[in-house]
Structure formats: C-alpha cells, structure tokens
Amino acid sequence: MERWAGRVALVTGASVGIGNATARALVQHGMKVVGCARDVDKIRETAAELQQAGAAGQLYPVQCDLTVEAEIRAMFDNIEAEDGGVDVCINNAGLATQDRLLSGSMEAFRTMTEVNILAPTLCTQLAVQQMRKRGVDDGHIITLNSMSGHRVGGLAFYSMTKFATKALNDGLRMELKDMKSHIRTTCISPGRVETEFIPRIYKDDPQKARDLHAAMECLQAKDIADTVLFVLGAPPHVEVHDVLVRPTEQK
C-alpha cells in the first residue's frame, strides 16, 4: 500500500458500514480520502477521530446525494480543483428494499436503479476521465457488489441491480483494455455482513434483522475493508478482477 500514500481516493457511502471502515483503512495508510454521503455528520466524526489519532492520511467529508447527477458532477469537479483528480474510486454506496418484483413500487425500483447502477456508472466514468486527463495509468476502480449479484435471492429486483454491477465491472475492464490502459477494475461481492444494511431493509421488522445477524457469524465491515486493501496492494501487473467473500457458515 506504500505506493498509494498521498494519493486521492473517493469512497461513496462513507458514513457507516463498509464505506466507513474502508475510508478509515485508506486514511490509516496515508491516502487523501474523500468520503461522501447524504448525511456527513458521521463522516465528520470519523475524520476528527482519525486526525486526533494521528492517522497518516486525511478524510474529507463531502455531502452528495447519489441520485442527483449534478451533485455527483459537482463533487468530482471539486476534487479536480482541490487535488487534481481521483486515483482510486470506490463505489461502495448501495441500497435494497423489501419490494418484490410483482408487488413493489416503481419508486423503490427507480431509487435502487439510481443508487446501485447509475451512480457507480457515472462515478466510474468521471473517475477514469480524471485519471486519463492527468496521465494516471495505475488508477483503480473498485465497486462493491453482493452475492446477490451472482444468484437471485428473495429480493429479485435488488439482485437485478447487482447483476448489473458485475456487467459494469466486466464491461469496464474490456473498454479499458481496448484503450490500452493499465487502470485496474475490481468487483467485491460480500455475503452477509453485520452492518446497518440489513436493519435498513427490515426497518419495520427489527427482530428479523437481528435474527439474520444472529443466524451465523457474519462478516464485519473491517473484513471487507481488508479485502479492499488486499486488492489495492496487489502488484501493478496483478488485476484482482472479481472477489466473492462469504461467512464460513453461509451457503
């Protein structure tokens, strides 16, 4: 990770869970990390905590609603103005609802599409543009997928968005190779992780969320942050393209 010290990473959905753990890990390894979310209070708390602990890098909180294209573009414009552009883009933000295919609302489906597909696509596009504009040929795009992007579970529309995440990663790699670029791209697909993700899905049934977390020894956010570090720390000639990470007890 030494070669990433002082370089710029964007982490979406950095207020809680995997995004927060990843932002922490990158700052501790000396990176300048832009952490974005709709509510940045928790990112500010994390930034102050890291600074007080003497972390090698720094966390910069940015408020951004990923369903609003103009806000995403403004965030990237600001990163370019302040730091030249991103070297690493981590598309972490994502959401799921209980809406089923035959009874769910179009509003819920639209929001999942915007956050899980369109936002990471735009962030990826803008990140690669900034890298190539500056001649950065060793940048990295990491997108958080899910095991639901490899097999369909009970939340089929959510799975649809995550199957699209795999297509984004595969298509991006093909286009980068066509451009003779050495920018690397990786998908990380966690199984069940003990974060706020499941409780948010079942916010009307907190006991179900607790039962799902208690059913096995779940992954922790730090486990996925460590996976990000592993991927970024691979030698430049090694592209870890797709990673599936499950709890040992999960089928």
C-alpha positions as CSV (number, residue, x, y, z in Angstrom):
1,M,0.0,0.0,0.0
2,E,3.0,2.3,0.2
3,R,2.6,3.5,-3.4
4,W,-0.9,4.9,-2.6
5,A,0.3,7.2,0.2
6,G,-0.6,10.8,-0.5
7,R,-2.9,9.8,-3.4
8,V,-6.6,10.6,-3.7
9,A,-9.4,8.1,-3.1
10,L,-13.2,8.6,-3.3
11,V,-15.4,6.4,-1.2
12,T,-19.1,6.7,-1.7
13,G,-21.5,5.8,1.2
14,A,-18.7,6.5,3.7
15,S,-20.8,7.4,6.7
16,V,-21.4,3.9,8.0
17,G,-20.7,0.2,7.5
18,I,-18.3,-1.0,4.8
19,G,-17.8,2.5,3.4
20,N,-16.8,4.0,6.7
21,A,-14.4,1.1,7.5
22,T,-12.8,1.4,4.1
23,A,-12.3,5.1,4.4
24,R,-10.7,4.6,7.8
25,A,-8.3,1.9,6.4
26,L,-7.2,4.1,3.5
27,V,-6.6,7.1,5.7
28,Q,-4.6,5.0,8.0
29,H,-2.4,4.0,5.0
30,G,-1.8,7.6,4.2
31,M,-4.3,8.4,1.5
32,K,-6.3,11.5,1.0
33,V,-9.9,10.2,1.1
34,V,-13.0,12.0,0.0
35,G,-15.9,10.3,1.8
36,C,-19.3,11.2,0.6
37,A,-22.8,10.5,1.8
38,R,-26.1,12.4,2.1
39,D,-25.6,12.8,5.8
40,V,-22.0,13.7,6.5
41,D,-22.1,14.1,10.3
42,K,-20.7,10.6,10.9
43,I,-18.0,11.2,8.3
44,R,-17.0,14.4,10.1
45,E,-16.8,12.4,13.4
46,T,-14.7,9.8,11.8
47,A,-12.4,12.5,10.3
48,A,-11.9,14.1,13.6
49,E,-11.2,10.8,15.3
50,L,-8.6,9.8,12.7
51,Q,-6.9,13.2,12.9
52,Q,-6.8,13.0,16.7
53,A,-5.3,9.5,16.5
54,G,-2.5,10.8,14.2
55,A,-3.5,8.9,11.1
56,A,-1.1,9.2,8.2
57,G,-3.7,10.5,5.7
58,Q,-6.8,12.6,5.9
59,L,-10.5,12.2,5.5
60,Y,-12.5,14.9,3.7
61,P,-16.3,14.7,4.3
62,V,-18.5,15.7,1.3
63,Q,-22.3,15.8,1.2
64,C,-23.6,14.2,-2.0
65,D,-26.9,12.7,-3.0
66,L,-26.0,10.0,-5.5
67,T,-29.5,10.1,-7.0
68,V,-28.7,13.6,-8.2
69,E,-26.4,13.7,-11.3
70,A,-25.5,17.4,-10.8
71,E,-24.3,16.7,-7.2
72,I,-22.0,13.8,-8.4
73,R,-20.5,16.0,-11.1
74,A,-20.0,18.9,-8.7
75,M,-18.2,16.6,-6.3
76,F,-15.8,15.4,-9.0
77,D,-15.3,19.0,-10.2
78,N,-14.3,19.9,-6.6
79,I,-11.9,17.0,-6.3
80,E,-10.3,18.0,-9.5
81,A,-10.0,21.6,-8.4
82,E,-8.6,20.8,-4.9
83,D,-6.4,17.7,-5.6
84,G,-6.2,17.3,-9.4
85,G,-8.5,14.3,-9.5
86,V,-9.0,10.8,-8.1
87,D,-6.5,7.9,-8.3
88,V,-8.9,5.4,-6.7
89,C,-12.7,5.3,-6.9
90,I,-14.6,3.0,-4.6
91,N,-18.2,2.7,-5.5
92,N,-19.5,1.4,-2.2
93,A,-22.9,3.1,-1.7
94,G,-25.9,0.8,-2.4
95,L,-29.3,0.0,-1.0
96,A,-32.0,-2.6,-1.1
97,T,-35.7,-2.6,-0.1
98,Q,-38.2,-5.4,0.5
99,D,-40.0,-4.6,-2.7
100,R,-40.7,-7.7,-4.7
101,L,-41.0,-7.9,-8.4
102,L,-44.7,-8.5,-8.6
103,S,-45.8,-6.1,-5.9
104,G,-43.0,-3.5,-5.5
105,S,-43.3,0.2,-6.2
106,M,-41.7,1.8,-9.3
107,E,-40.4,4.5,-7.0
108,A,-38.4,1.9,-5.0
109,F,-37.2,0.2,-8.1
110,R,-36.1,3.6,-9.6
111,T,-34.2,4.6,-6.4
112,M,-32.3,1.3,-6.4
113,T,-31.5,1.7,-10.1
114,E,-30.2,5.2,-9.5
115,V,-28.0,4.3,-6.5
116,N,-26.9,0.8,-7.4
117,I,-26.4,1.2,-11.2
118,L,-26.4,4.8,-12.5
119,A,-24.4,6.4,-9.7
120,P,-21.5,3.9,-9.8
121,T,-21.6,4.1,-13.6
122,L,-21.3,7.9,-13.6
123,C,-18.6,7.9,-10.8
124,T,-16.6,5.4,-12.8
125,Q,-16.9,7.4,-16.0
126,L,-15.8,10.6,-14.3
127,A,-13.0,8.9,-12.3
128,V,-11.5,7.4,-15.4
129,Q,-11.8,10.7,-17.3
130,Q,-9.8,12.4,-14.5
131,M,-7.2,9.7,-14.4
132,R,-6.6,9.8,-18.1
133,K,-6.6,13.6,-18.2
134,R,-3.7,13.5,-15.7
135,G,-1.9,10.6,-17.3
136,V,-2.6,8.3,-14.3
137,D,-2.3,4.8,-15.7
138,D,-2.2,2.9,-12.4
139,G,-5.6,4.0,-11.0
140,H,-8.1,1.6,-9.7
141,I,-11.9,1.4,-9.8
142,I,-13.4,-0.8,-7.1
143,T,-17.2,-1.5,-7.0
144,L,-19.0,-3.2,-4.1
145,N,-21.3,-5.9,-5.5
146,S,-23.0,-8.6,-3.5
147,M,-23.5,-12.3,-3.5
148,S,-27.0,-11.3,-4.8
149,G,-25.2,-10.3,-8.0
150,H,-24.3,-14.0,-8.6
151,R,-27.5,-15.7,-7.6
152,V,-31.1,-14.5,-7.2
153,G,-32.5,-14.5,-3.7
154,G,-35.8,-13.3,-2.3
155,L,-35.2,-9.7,-3.3
156,A,-35.1,-10.2,-7.0
157,F,-35.0,-6.6,-8.1
158,Y,-32.1,-5.8,-5.8
159,S,-30.4,-8.9,-7.4
160,M,-31.1,-7.4,-10.8
161,T,-29.2,-4.2,-9.9
162,K,-26.3,-6.3,-8.6
163,F,-26.1,-8.5,-11.7
164,A,-25.7,-5.1,-13.5
165,T,-22.8,-4.3,-11.2
166,K,-21.0,-7.4,-12.5
167,A,-21.7,-6.3,-16.0
168,L,-20.3,-2.8,-15.2
169,N,-17.1,-4.3,-13.9
170,D,-16.7,-6.7,-16.8
171,G,-17.6,-4.1,-19.4
172,L,-15.3,-1.6,-17.9
173,R,-12.3,-4.0,-18.0
174,M,-13.0,-4.6,-21.7
175,E,-13.2,-0.9,-22.5
176,L,-10.0,-0.1,-20.6
177,K,-8.1,-2.9,-22.4
178,D,-9.3,-1.5,-25.7
179,M,-7.8,1.8,-24.7
180,K,-4.5,0.1,-23.8
181,S,-5.0,1.4,-20.2
182,H,-3.5,-0.2,-17.1
183,I,-6.2,1.2,-14.9
184,R,-7.5,-1.8,-12.9
185,T,-11.1,-2.7,-12.1
186,T,-12.4,-4.9,-9.3
187,C,-15.8,-6.1,-8.0
188,I,-16.0,-7.3,-4.4
189,S,-19.1,-9.3,-3.6
190,P,-19.7,-9.8,0.1
191,G,-22.1,-12.3,1.6
192,R,-23.9,-11.4,4.8
193,V,-22.2,-8.5,6.6
194,E,-23.2,-7.3,10.1
195,T,-23.7,-3.6,9.3
196,E,-26.7,-1.2,9.0
197,F,-27.6,-2.6,5.6
198,I,-30.0,-5.4,6.7
199,P,-31.6,-3.4,9.5
200,R,-32.4,-0.7,6.9
201,I,-34.1,-3.2,4.7
202,Y,-36.2,-4.5,7.5
203,K,-36.7,-1.2,9.4
204,D,-40.3,-2.2,10.0
205,D,-39.3,-5.6,11.5
206,P,-36.1,-5.1,13.6
207,Q,-36.4,-8.6,15.0
208,K,-36.0,-10.1,11.6
209,A,-32.8,-8.1,11.1
210,R,-31.4,-9.2,14.5
211,D,-32.3,-12.9,13.7
212,L,-30.5,-12.7,10.3
213,H,-27.4,-11.4,12.0
214,A,-27.6,-13.9,14.8
215,A,-28.1,-16.9,12.4
216,M,-24.3,-17.2,11.7
217,E,-21.0,-15.5,12.4
218,C,-21.4,-12.7,9.9
219,L,-18.7,-10.8,8.1
220,Q,-17.7,-7.5,9.6
221,A,-17.2,-4.2,7.8
222,K,-13.5,-4.4,8.5
223,D,-13.3,-7.8,6.7
224,I,-14.4,-6.1,3.5
225,A,-12.1,-3.1,4.1
226,D,-9.2,-5.5,4.5
227,T,-10.3,-7.1,1.1
228,V,-10.1,-3.6,-0.4
229,L,-6.6,-3.2,0.9
230,F,-5.6,-6.6,-0.5
231,V,-6.9,-5.7,-3.9
232,L,-5.2,-2.3,-3.9
233,G,-2.0,-3.7,-2.6
234,A,-1.6,-6.3,-5.4
235,P,1.5,-5.6,-7.6
236,P,0.7,-3.4,-10.7
237,H,0.8,-6.4,-13.0
238,V,-1.9,-8.2,-11.0
239,E,-5.5,-7.4,-11.5
240,V,-7.8,-9.0,-8.9
241,H,-11.0,-8.7,-11.0
242,D,-13.7,-10.4,-9.0
243,V,-13.8,-11.3,-5.4
244,L,-16.5,-13.3,-3.6
245,V,-16.3,-13.1,0.2
246,R,-18.8,-15.1,2.4
247,P,-19.0,-16.0,6.0
248,T,-17.7,-19.5,6.5
249,E,-21.2,-20.7,7.7
250,Q,-23.1,-19.1,4.8
251,K,-24.3,-21.4,1.9
